[in-house]
Amino acid sequence: MSHTVHPYSHRLGIIREWKSRWFGSGKKFRDYLKGDTLIRSFITKKLRGMHVSLVEIERSQKAIRVVIKTARPGLIIGRNGEGTERLRTDVTKFMAENDLNKEGVELKLEIEEVRSPESDARIVAQQVVEALEKRMPFRRVLKQTVEKVMANRDVKGVRVRLAGRLNGADMARTEELRKGRVPLQTFRADIDFARERATIPQGDLGIKVWIYRGEIFEKEKK
């Protein structure tokens, strides 16, 4: 029997790096892991609709550095950086309420732009969520999404799967559309994967997106 493995964790240490970077042992490791999970979920929920691709967290003795990668940096930064300051205040307050910063170190926020949003699985999944929540027909959404992703020259293959009460049907089912190659078992294959959830009146729809961006070899990685 084969096991389904998350494409990101499947490639950790080969072509992928950890999303949290710090050193901890014993109770410190437990606190850091819980803190990073809560901070990441808080920021993702706070910035819903702003096409956030990834939240990376680095911890040192002097600061906690949070890097937010997004396709819409202007929306987060705001005029004269007001949005960034507001977000930093909210995250600091959230950490204080949940006792996530016991060392009392400084919080640093950095916003990075995603240059090619069509080749980023999480941003594509969020675009599918927006379209489904606007009551667009799911088959049209699938087709348009696959065509738009494949129009990007960096992308070699794409696969989009929807599951749930599609079109308000009484029985839940799964629909999938794919184009090109998606070699999940190849370690050097640069596969981006994301899961999202769309909320419609009939219930939630699950969305999975796989995007294959070619192979990464050791010399290219260096």
Backbone hydrogen bonds, N-H to C=O, Kabsch-Sander energy under -0.5 kcal/mol:
donor,donor_aa,acceptor,acceptor_aa,energy
5,V,3,H,-0.6
10,H,6,H,-2.3
11,R,7,P,-0.5
11,R,8,Y,-1.2
12,L,9,S,-1.0
13,G,16,R,-2.3
14,I,11,R,-2.1
15,I,11,R,-1.7
16,R,11,R,-1.8
21,R,57,I,-2.9
22,W,20,S,-0.5
28,K,25,S,-1.4
30,R,26,G,-1.4
31,D,27,K,-2.5
32,Y,28,K,-2.8
33,L,29,F,-2.5
34,K,30,R,-2.2
35,G,31,D,-2.6
36,D,32,Y,-2.8
37,T,33,L,-2.0
38,L,34,K,-2.3
39,I,35,G,-2.7
40,R,36,D,-2.5
41,S,37,T,-2.1
42,F,38,L,-2.3
43,I,39,I,-2.5
44,T,40,R,-2.3
45,K,41,S,-2.1
46,K,42,F,-2.4
47,L,43,I,-2.4
48,R,45,K,-1.1
50,M,47,L,-2.0
53,S,51,H,-0.5
53,S,69,K,-3.0
54,L,69,K,-1.4
56,E,67,V,-2.7
57,I,19,K,-2.1
58,E,65,R,-2.9
59,R,21,R,-2.0
60,S,63,A,-2.4
64,I,106,E,-3.0
65,R,58,E,-3.3
65,R,63,A,-0.6
66,V,64,I,-0.6
66,V,108,K,-3.3
67,V,56,E,-2.9
67,V,65,R,-0.5
68,I,66,V,-0.6
68,I,110,E,-3.2
69,K,54,L,-2.9
69,K,67,V,-0.6
70,T,68,I,-0.6
70,T,112,E,-2.7
71,A,51,H,-1.9
72,R,50,M,-0.8
75,L,72,R,-0.6
76,I,72,R,-1.1
77,I,73,P,-2.9
78,G,74,G,-2.3
81,G,78,G,-1.2
82,E,79,R,-1.6
83,G,77,I,-1.5
84,T,77,I,-1.2
85,E,81,G,-1.8
86,R,82,E,-2.4
87,L,83,G,-2.4
88,R,84,T,-2.6
89,T,85,E,-2.3
90,D,86,R,-2.3
91,V,87,L,-2.7
92,T,88,R,-2.5
93,K,89,T,-2.3
94,F,90,D,-2.4
95,M,91,V,-2.5
96,A,92,T,-2.0
97,E,93,K,-2.4
98,N,94,F,-1.7
99,D,96,A,-0.8
100,L,95,M,-2.9
101,N,95,M,-0.5
104,G,101,N,-0.9
106,E,62,K,-1.5
108,K,64,I,-3.2
108,K,106,E,-0.5
110,E,66,V,-2.6
112,E,68,I,-3.0
112,E,110,E,-0.5
114,V,70,T,-2.4
115,R,113,E,-0.7
119,S,116,S,-1.5
120,D,117,P,-1.5
121,A,119,S,-0.6
124,V,120,D,-2.3
125,A,121,A,-2.6
126,Q,122,R,-2.0
127,Q,123,I,-1.9
128,V,124,V,-1.9
129,V,125,A,-2.2
130,E,126,Q,-2.3
131,A,127,Q,-2.0
132,L,128,V,-2.6
133,E,129,V,-2.5
134,K,130,E,-0.9
135,R,132,L,-1.6
136,M,131,A,-1.8
141,V,137,P,-2.0
142,L,138,F,-2.6
143,K,139,R,-2.4
144,Q,140,R,-2.8
145,T,141,V,-2.4
146,V,142,L,-2.4
147,E,143,K,-2.3
148,K,144,Q,-2.4
149,V,145,T,-2.4
150,M,146,V,-2.4
151,A,147,E,-1.1
152,N,149,V,-1.5
155,V,152,N,-1.3
156,K,212,Y,-3.3
157,G,212,Y,-1.4
158,V,179,K,-3.0
159,R,210,W,-2.3
160,V,177,L,-2.8
161,R,208,K,-2.7
162,L,175,E,-3.1
163,A,206,G,-1.9
164,G,173,R,-2.0
166,L,164,G,-2.0
168,G,165,R,-1.7
169,A,166,L,-1.5
173,R,164,G,-2.3
175,E,162,L,-2.6
177,L,160,V,-2.4
179,K,158,V,-2.6
181,R,156,K,-1.1
184,L,182,V,-1.4
186,T,183,P,-1.0
187,F,185,Q,-0.7
189,A,186,T,-1.2
190,D,214,G,-3.0
191,I,189,A,-1.5
192,D,190,D,-0.5
192,D,211,I,-2.9
194,A,209,V,-1.8
196,E,207,I,-2.3
198,A,205,L,-2.6
200,I,198,A,-0.6
200,I,203,G,-2.3
203,G,200,I,-1.9
205,L,198,A,-2.9
206,G,163,A,-2.8
207,I,196,E,-2.5
208,K,161,R,-2.4
209,V,194,A,-2.3
210,W,159,R,-2.7
211,I,192,D,-2.6
212,Y,157,G,-3.0
213,R,190,D,-2.8
213,R,211,I,-0.6
216,I,188,R,-2.9
217,F,215,E,-0.5
220,E,217,F,-0.5
221,K,217,F,-2.3
222,K,218,E,-2.1
